[in-house]
Amino acid sequence: MTSTIVTQIEDIEKKIASYEDRLDSIDRSLRLREMPSQEREDLLEEEKQIKRDVQECQQQLKSLRSENRKTMLVSVVVLAVVYLVYSLFWSK
């Protein structure tokens, strides 16, 4: 089953929200907890990876929103053409 652009946008927004929650958790851990240096480095590396993932998702989101605008524009044009044809030929 193919998903709609809107569904894809919603899925990516949910993914970004979960990434942001994890980033908050990592940030809190780094600031408030005492931990061995290896664990700290692992958390910092995870934080970098999540930030890259968020950036990638934001690019996908930008692309999907652009595609959604194009689709909406086509819909409006088709509706306008149908209305124009109707008003010219069947309204008389």
OpenMM code with the backbone's topology and positions (N, CA, C; nanometers):
from openmm import Vec3, app, unit

residues = "MET THR SER THR ILE VAL THR GLN ILE GLU ASP ILE GLU LYS LYS ILE ALA SER TYR GLU ASP ARG LEU ASP SER ILE ASP ARG SER LEU ARG LEU ARG GLU MET PRO SER GLN GLU ARG GLU ASP LEU LEU GLU GLU GLU LYS GLN ILE LYS ARG ASP VAL GLN GLU CYS GLN GLN GLN LEU LYS SER LEU ARG SER GLU ASN ARG LYS THR MET LEU VAL SER VAL VAL VAL LEU ALA VAL VAL TYR LEU VAL TYR SER LEU PHE TRP SER LYS".split()
positions = [
    Vec3(0.0842, -0.1178, 0.0000),
    Vec3(0.0000, 0.0000, 0.0000),
    Vec3(0.0893, 0.1249, 0.0000),
    Vec3(0.0608, 0.2153, -0.0902),
    Vec3(0.1392, 0.3384, -0.0959),
    Vec3(0.0800, 0.4405, 0.0004),
    Vec3(0.1668, 0.5141, 0.0637),
    Vec3(0.1192, 0.6147, 0.1571),
    Vec3(0.1142, 0.7498, 0.0887),
    Vec3(0.0264, 0.8328, 0.1370),
    Vec3(0.0111, 0.9660, 0.0796),
    Vec3(0.1241, 1.0559, 0.1283),
    Vec3(0.1381, 1.1679, 0.0617),
    Vec3(0.2407, 1.2642, 0.1014),
    Vec3(0.2136, 1.3127, 0.2437),
    Vec3(0.0878, 1.3360, 0.2743),
    Vec3(0.0526, 1.3852, 0.4079),
    Vec3(0.0902, 1.2818, 0.5140),
    Vec3(0.0657, 1.1556, 0.4857),
    Vec3(0.1020, 1.0492, 0.5796),
    Vec3(0.2533, 1.0432, 0.5986),
    Vec3(0.3263, 1.0569, 0.4896),
    Vec3(0.4724, 1.0563, 0.4984),
    Vec3(0.5216, 1.1748, 0.5813),
    Vec3(0.4608, 1.2916, 0.5609),
    Vec3(0.4970, 1.4105, 0.6388),
    Vec3(0.4716, 1.3857, 0.7869),
    Vec3(0.3556, 1.3300, 0.8195),
    Vec3(0.3225, 1.3027, 0.9594),
    Vec3(0.4208, 1.2026, 1.0213),
    Vec3(0.4570, 1.0996, 0.9447),
    Vec3(0.5512, 0.9990, 0.9953),
    Vec3(0.6872, 1.0619, 1.0248),
    Vec3(0.7337, 1.1460, 0.9351),
    Vec3(0.8645, 1.2101, 0.9559),
    Vec3(0.8584, 1.3065, 1.0735),
    Vec3(0.7468, 1.3785, 1.0883),
    Vec3(0.7338, 1.4694, 1.2031),
    Vec3(0.7362, 1.3919, 1.3341),
    Vec3(0.6729, 1.2754, 1.3363),
    Vec3(0.6762, 1.1910, 1.4566),
    Vec3(0.8179, 1.1420, 1.4847),
    Vec3(0.8891, 1.1042, 1.3788),
    Vec3(1.0258, 1.0581, 1.3939),
    Vec3(1.1140, 1.1702, 1.4500),
    Vec3(1.0967, 1.2916, 1.3981),
    Vec3(1.1739, 1.4059, 1.4472),
    Vec3(1.1431, 1.4307, 1.5942),
    Vec3(1.0157, 1.4210, 1.6318),
    Vec3(0.9775, 1.4417, 1.7718),
    Vec3(1.0446, 1.3379, 1.8618),
    Vec3(1.0500, 1.2133, 1.8175),
    Vec3(1.1151, 1.1107, 1.8999),
    Vec3(1.2660, 1.1357, 1.9087),
    Vec3(1.3258, 1.1807, 1.7989),
    Vec3(1.4682, 1.2159, 1.8031),
    Vec3(1.4925, 1.3296, 1.9014),
    Vec3(1.4066, 1.4298, 1.8986),
    Vec3(1.4232, 1.5436, 1.9895),
    Vec3(1.4072, 1.5019, 2.1350),
    Vec3(1.3146, 1.4089, 2.1610),
    Vec3(1.3004, 1.3564, 2.2976),
    Vec3(1.4289, 1.2870, 2.3422),
    Vec3(1.4855, 1.2078, 2.2528),
    Vec3(1.6093, 1.1374, 2.2866),
    Vec3(1.7237, 1.2366, 2.3075),
    Vec3(1.7307, 1.3402, 2.2241),
    Vec3(1.8341, 1.4422, 2.2413),
    Vec3(1.8211, 1.5111, 2.3769),
    Vec3(1.6977, 1.5393, 2.4188),
    Vec3(1.6765, 1.5992, 2.5506),
    Vec3(1.7259, 1.5068, 2.6612),
    Vec3(1.6953, 1.3799, 2.6462),
    Vec3(1.7381, 1.2815, 2.7453),
    Vec3(1.8912, 1.2728, 2.7522),
    Vec3(1.9538, 1.2714, 2.6374),
    Vec3(2.1009, 1.2668, 2.6332),
    Vec3(2.1587, 1.3923, 2.6968),
    Vec3(2.1033, 1.5070, 2.6622),
    Vec3(2.1518, 1.6341, 2.7165),
    Vec3(2.1404, 1.6356, 2.8688),
    Vec3(2.0256, 1.5898, 2.9195),
    Vec3(2.0066, 1.5837, 3.0643),
    Vec3(2.1086, 1.4921, 3.1294),
    Vec3(2.1303, 1.3763, 3.0677),
    Vec3(2.2278, 1.2816, 3.1228),
    Vec3(2.3677, 1.3404, 3.1250),
    Vec3(2.4039, 1.4077, 3.0176),
    Vec3(2.5384, 1.4665, 3.0105),
    Vec3(2.5583, 1.5764, 3.1143),
    Vec3(2.4545, 1.6515, 3.1407),
    Vec3(2.4668, 1.7622, 3.2357),
    Vec3(2.4577, 1.7177, 3.3806),
    Vec3(2.3728, 1.6205, 3.4094),
    Vec3(2.3383, 1.5916, 3.5483),
    Vec3(2.4024, 1.4662, 3.6067),
    Vec3(2.4445, 1.3746, 3.5223),
    Vec3(2.4956, 1.2477, 3.5746),
    Vec3(2.6465, 1.2409, 3.5709),
    Vec3(2.7003, 1.1785, 3.6730),
    Vec3(2.8418, 1.1429, 3.6724),
    Vec3(2.8523, 1.0104, 3.5972),
    Vec3(2.9465, 1.0041, 3.5033),
    Vec3(2.9612, 0.8805, 3.4266),
    Vec3(3.1047, 0.8654, 3.3803),
    Vec3(3.1416, 0.7414, 3.3525),
    Vec3(3.2767, 0.7184, 3.2993),
    Vec3(3.2950, 0.7886, 3.1641),
    Vec3(3.4179, 0.8175, 3.1320),
    Vec3(3.4452, 0.8936, 3.0103),
    Vec3(3.4006, 0.8179, 2.8847),
    Vec3(3.4100, 0.6854, 2.8844),
    Vec3(3.3659, 0.6083, 2.7673),
    Vec3(3.2152, 0.6224, 2.7464),
    Vec3(3.1415, 0.6160, 2.8552),
    Vec3(2.9954, 0.6322, 2.8445),
    Vec3(2.9611, 0.7721, 2.7946),
    Vec3(3.0322, 0.8709, 2.8435),
    Vec3(3.0112, 1.0090, 2.7994),
    Vec3(3.0398, 1.0228, 2.6496),
    Vec3(3.1500, 0.9625, 2.6056),
    Vec3(3.1849, 0.9676, 2.4631),
    Vec3(3.0801, 0.8972, 2.3781),
    Vec3(3.0291, 0.7845, 2.4284),
    Vec3(2.9242, 0.7125, 2.3557),
    Vec3(2.7987, 0.7989, 2.3415),
    Vec3(2.7631, 0.8667, 2.4505),
    Vec3(2.6460, 0.9543, 2.4450),
    Vec3(2.6684, 1.0715, 2.3488),
    Vec3(2.7868, 1.1268, 2.3496),
    Vec3(2.8178, 1.2368, 2.2585),
    Vec3(2.8120, 1.1906, 2.1125),
    Vec3(2.8610, 1.0706, 2.0874),
    Vec3(2.8560, 1.0158, 1.9519),
    Vec3(2.7112, 0.9888, 1.9099),
    Vec3(2.6322, 0.9353, 2.0020),
    Vec3(2.4906, 0.9120, 1.9729),
    Vec3(2.4202, 1.0447, 1.9444),
    Vec3(2.4541, 1.1468, 2.0217),
    Vec3(2.3952, 1.2792, 2.0017),
    Vec3(2.4277, 1.3330, 1.8615),
    Vec3(2.5531, 1.3173, 1.8195),
    Vec3(2.5923, 1.3618, 1.6851),
    Vec3(2.5134, 1.2881, 1.5774),
    Vec3(2.4998, 1.1566, 1.5953),
    Vec3(2.4272, 1.0756, 1.4970),
    Vec3(2.2799, 1.1166, 1.4904),
    Vec3(2.2202, 1.1378, 1.6045),
    Vec3(2.0787, 1.1775, 1.6071),
    Vec3(2.0614, 1.3140, 1.5427),
    Vec3(2.1539, 1.4051, 1.5660),
    Vec3(2.1452, 1.5367, 1.5024),
    Vec3(2.1554, 1.5250, 1.3509),
    Vec3(2.2400, 1.4345, 1.3025),
    Vec3(2.2486, 1.4115, 1.1577),
    Vec3(2.1172, 1.3542, 1.1055),
    Vec3(2.0587, 1.2610, 1.1819),
    Vec3(1.9313, 1.2012, 1.1415),
    Vec3(1.8199, 1.3062, 1.1373),
    Vec3(1.8193, 1.3954, 1.2361),
    Vec3(1.7186, 1.5020, 1.2393),
    Vec3(1.7347, 1.5919, 1.1177),
    Vec3(1.8573, 1.6260, 1.0864),
    Vec3(1.8832, 1.7116, 0.9710),
    Vec3(1.8364, 1.6440, 0.8420),
    Vec3(1.8618, 1.5148, 0.8290),
    Vec3(1.8178, 1.4393, 0.7118),
    Vec3(1.6646, 1.4375, 0.7033),
    Vec3(1.6004, 1.4154, 0.8166),
    Vec3(1.4537, 1.4144, 0.8196),
    Vec3(1.3976, 1.5513, 0.7825),
    Vec3(1.4622, 1.6565, 0.8284),
    Vec3(1.4147, 1.7906, 0.7946),
    Vec3(1.4275, 1.8168, 0.6455),
    Vec3(1.5311, 1.7645, 0.5825),
    Vec3(1.5451, 1.7782, 0.4371),
    Vec3(1.4346, 1.7006, 0.3662),
    Vec3(1.4058, 1.5800, 0.4132),
    Vec3(1.2973, 1.5010, 0.3552),
    Vec3(1.1643, 1.5728, 0.3717),
    Vec3(1.1448, 1.6316, 0.4884),
    Vec3(1.0223, 1.7050, 0.5167),
    Vec3(1.0079, 1.8237, 0.4228),
    Vec3(1.1153, 1.8955, 0.4022),
    Vec3(1.1132, 2.0098, 0.3109),
    Vec3(1.0749, 1.9645, 0.1703),
    Vec3(1.1332, 1.8551, 0.1259),
    Vec3(1.1041, 1.8012, -0.0066),
    Vec3(0.9582, 1.7567, -0.0185),
    Vec3(0.9092, 1.6871, 0.0837),
    Vec3(0.7702, 1.6405, 0.0817),
    Vec3(0.6713, 1.7566, 0.0837),
    Vec3(0.7018, 1.8588, 0.1606),
    Vec3(0.6124, 1.9745, 0.1649),
    Vec3(0.6100, 2.0462, 0.0301),
    Vec3(0.7233, 2.0524, -0.0356),
    Vec3(0.7283, 2.1114, -0.1684),
    Vec3(0.6436, 2.0295, -0.2654),
    Vec3(0.6577, 1.8990, -0.2589),
    Vec3(0.5780, 1.8102, -0.3442),
    Vec3(0.4292, 1.8245, -0.3126),
    Vec3(0.3962, 1.8403, -0.1862),
    Vec3(0.2571, 1.8578, -0.1460),
    Vec3(0.1994, 1.9875, -0.2037),
    Vec3(0.2800, 2.0935, -0.2036),
    Vec3(0.2348, 2.2205, -0.2626),
    Vec3(0.2083, 2.2050, -0.4119),
    Vec3(0.2973, 2.1330, -0.4807),
    Vec3(0.2788, 2.1101, -0.6240),
    Vec3(0.1502, 2.0328, -0.6510),
    Vec3(0.1269, 1.9302, -0.5728),
    Vec3(0.0066, 1.8493, -0.5887),
    Vec3(-0.1185, 1.9330, -0.5636),
    Vec3(-0.1139, 2.0165, -0.4623),
    Vec3(-0.2276, 2.1038, -0.4315),
    Vec3(-0.2521, 2.2013, -0.5453),
    Vec3(-0.1472, 2.2558, -0.6034),
    Vec3(-0.1605, 2.3488, -0.7146),
    Vec3(-0.2250, 2.2801, -0.8345),
    Vec3(-0.1832, 2.1578, -0.8634),
    Vec3(-0.2444, 2.0822, -0.9737),
    Vec3(-0.3928, 2.0597, -0.9453),
    Vec3(-0.4274, 2.0274, -0.8228),
    Vec3(-0.5669, 2.0060, -0.7853),
    Vec3(-0.6499, 2.1320, -0.8074),
    Vec3(-0.5962, 2.2449, -0.7673),
    Vec3(-0.6680, 2.3717, -0.7833),
    Vec3(-0.6852, 2.4052, -0.9303),
    Vec3(-0.5823, 2.3830, -1.0108),
    Vec3(-0.5908, 2.4111, -1.1541),
    Vec3(-0.6954, 2.3215, -1.2191),
    Vec3(-0.6952, 2.1935, -1.1866),
    Vec3(-0.7943, 2.1017, -1.2427),
    Vec3(-0.9350, 2.1441, -1.2018),
    Vec3(-0.9536, 2.1797, -1.0786),
    Vec3(-1.0844, 2.2253, -1.0317),
    Vec3(-1.1273, 2.3519, -1.1047),
    Vec3(-1.0348, 2.4439, -1.1262),
    Vec3(-1.0670, 2.5674, -1.1982),
    Vec3(-1.1055, 2.5379, -1.3424),
    Vec3(-1.0354, 2.4457, -1.4069),
    Vec3(-1.0684, 2.4088, -1.5447),
    Vec3(-1.2060, 2.3445, -1.5515),
    Vec3(-1.2364, 2.2562, -1.4594),
    Vec3(-1.3687, 2.1920, -1.4558),
    Vec3(-1.4774, 2.2974, -1.4361),
    Vec3(-1.4555, 2.3894, -1.3448),
    Vec3(-1.5522, 2.4960, -1.3216),
    Vec3(-1.5686, 2.5824, -1.4457),
    Vec3(-1.4602, 2.6156, -1.5127),
    Vec3(-1.4651, 2.6977, -1.6329),
    Vec3(-1.5415, 2.6270, -1.7436),
    Vec3(-1.5125, 2.5005, -1.7651),
    Vec3(-1.5836, 2.4233, -1.8679),
    Vec3(-1.7316, 2.4154, -1.8333),
    Vec3(-1.7641, 2.3896, -1.7105),
    Vec3(-1.9037, 2.3821, -1.6681),
    Vec3(-1.9741, 2.5161, -1.6907),
    Vec3(-1.9110, 2.6229, -1.6496),
    Vec3(-1.9768, 2.7539, -1.6619),
    Vec3(-1.9903, 2.7966, -1.8064),
    Vec3(-1.9017, 2.7553, -1.8944),
    Vec3(-1.9102, 2.7930, -2.0363),
    Vec3(-2.0116, 2.7106, -2.1126),
    Vec3(-2.0216, 2.5813, -2.0868),
    Vec3(-2.1031, 2.4934, -2.1689),
    Vec3(-2.2351, 2.4505, -2.1068),
    Vec3(-2.2429, 2.4309, -1.9784),
    Vec3(-2.3640, 2.3768, -1.9202),
    Vec3(-2.4471, 2.4780, -1.8434),
    Vec3(-2.3989, 2.5926, -1.8217),
    Vec3(-2.4769, 2.6872, -1.7432),
    Vec3(-2.5733, 2.7702, -1.8285),
    Vec3(-2.5667, 2.7558, -1.9593),
    Vec3(-2.6542, 2.8359, -2.0478),
    Vec3(-2.7904, 2.7746, -2.0637),
] * unit.nanometer
topology = app.Topology()
chain = topology.addChain("A")
for resn in residues:
    res = topology.addResidue(resn, chain)
    for name in ("N", "CA", "C"):
        topology.addAtom(name, app.Element.getBySymbol(name[0]), res)
